[in-house]
């Protein structure tokens, strides 16, 4: 992906369930080119303009009930504007 100022997405701390959360983000954004940058202590997940992840997809990948506040606990940072509900997180590029 070329360098872009329109990239959005989470920076996730490396915890046991980070791979499942990343797989859920990929599942919830089938039409997006998603870039993963592994920095050892964290992973940056980014795409242009918009990314989303739903509780339902995270639950499928972690294999248990998942509260979105658990995602808040591993969210070290993010790019873009974030909208959160009890069922999904959405990161968007907005001016």
Secondary structure, 3 states (H helix, E strand, C coil): CCCCCCEEEEEEECCCCHHHHHHHHHHHCCCCCCEEEECCCEEEEEEECEEEEEHHHHHHHHCCCCCHHHHHHHEEEEECEEEECCCEEEEECCC
